[in-house]
Amino acid sequence: MYLQLSTTLSLLLHLLHPASALPSPPSTYPAKSKPGEANALTNALAQLHSKLSPNASVILPTYATWNETLIRGSSPRISPGYQAVVNVATEGDIAHTLAAANRFDVPVLATAGTHGWTRTLNQVEGGIQIRLRGLNGVKVEQDGKAATIGGGILQWEIVGKLYEKGLYAVTGLCECVSVAGPLLGGGHSILQASHGFAADNLVSARVVLYNGTVVTASEKKNPDLFWGLRGAGHNFGIVASLKVKTHPIQKTWTTASFFFTQEKLEALLELVNRVDEAADRSPNLVLLGVITRIPPLDPKNPAIVYSLHYEGSVEEAAPYHAQFKALGPVRAVVTPNVTYKALQKLTGNSLEGTACRKNLNIIGNGASLPTWNGTAGRAAYNVFSQLSADPRFNTSALLLENYGMNNVRAVNADSTALPPEERKYPIVANPSIWYKGDNPQTEADAYSYGERIRQEFFAGSLGADKHTYVNYAIGTETYGEMYGYEDWRTAKLKGLKRTWDPKNRFGYYNPVPIS
């Protein structure tokens, strides 16, 4: 899952609630299994023993490293039931693990950044975690137009390797999130207005199927699978490696953050609509807002911060800055000449930053919207105000994201599995809720608050089909909300599922049903 947190959110939470002030509570993760599953696992691991590569390893519940291997950004709320972890080092290790698991009917779940937050992941019981972190290589093509990357690579690794060569790829900014996970669900990015979604930049993939068979998916090889990987890719196999387009870095960035008190909300949303919908909107512009509590700015109500990230100079970005300054922010901060690599740390999205905290139950309830509605925005704000006034949830935030759609909409919506609403709707509104511990009532309250906020936003878009970005879904959404409403698209996705994953081995991440 993309956990693609707003850069503004990460920066603010890093300043207001440093990671050291919110330590991850200690947790233990006992193995979960049903009667008979332990024997199946024993048989599967016995078959694997002589086939794994020298750098692969198996971790069992009795090992000292067991707990730390299972901690996630969304744990303990999301805690898939594992009996073993296989740290793979090669494509063959994945193939052998899947073949053995399939033979003995043991569930599997592949992980890299472990930031997926949907509760469908909790359906794994007595399974094997296939940990892909050992597959983190980057090989750039001689012409510099593409790179082959490992399926377990994280954002900080690809950004660093490509930056050395004056290149970047369409990914998110949060250093601890994987590259493949968000891409398979579409992949929002601050580069999407210039280069399309991450999925639009996929050239090919090596996919390991449920029975250990390895295939290549591209426009020319297995094009039906390639279609499905781009938008519903979690459903068909494990991606061992990907070839993605790369682009030359030509400019530095200018970032500007404008701090507002709550009475400016409706005017802000109206302004964002005007800027985002303008015919001459620059593809270099990204609009990211966050609502969160900043007591020095407003001791009683959540404050609003809108950040404008512009790939270009201060002079180029100035006309956009002027429009936000005209609304009368309490404070404005402009930072010029920011390198692409530096954006991760500058915005608080580094490995040490707030966004990369683990074991704090993060929940998101995404709503994709055709336009901002001031009345609905105010109603959602009021619910968020109640949520964030509760001490259990006071580090939470409400994200207001307009990444830009210029070159996203240049791609034919029928050419990938990504639902057309993802290209049609320019807005993602997403409450990000953090809390400590595993109290059932606290969890229920968090879900309730998040769903209320989501529905308030939807109420402002009457007549529009409800849509939630699949990487922001939490497992309560309908199939149509995640994958679209067209009959032909549904039939095609279900057909692909029957073809490529007939035993539904990859049915744990907001799944496409077989029938």
Secondary structure, 3 states (H helix, E strand, C coil): CCCCCCHHHHHHHHHHCCHHHCCCCCCCCCCCCCCCHHHHHHHHHHHHCCCCCCCCEEECCCCCCHHHHHCCCCCCCCCCCEEEEEECCCHHHHHHHHHHHHHCCCCEEEECCCCCCCHHHHHCCCEEEEECCCCCCEEECCCCCEEEEECCCEHHHHHHHHHCCCEECCCCCCCCCECHHHHHCCCCCCCHHHHCCCHHHEEEEEEECCCCCEEEEECCCCHHHHHHHHHHHHHCCEEEEEEEECEECCCCEEEEEEEECHHHHHHHHHHHHHHHHCCCCCCCEEEEEEEECCCCCCCCCCEEEEEEEEECCHHHHHHHHHHHHCCCCCEEEEEEEECHHHHHHHCCCCCCCHHHCCCCCCEECCEEECCCCHHHHHHHHHHHHHHHHCHHHCCCEEEEEECCCCCCCCCCHHHCCCCHHHHHCCEEEEEEECCCCCCHHHHHHHHHHHHHHHHHHHHCCCCCCCECCHHHCCCCCCHHHHHCCCHHHHHHHHHHHHHHCCCCCCCCCCCCCCC
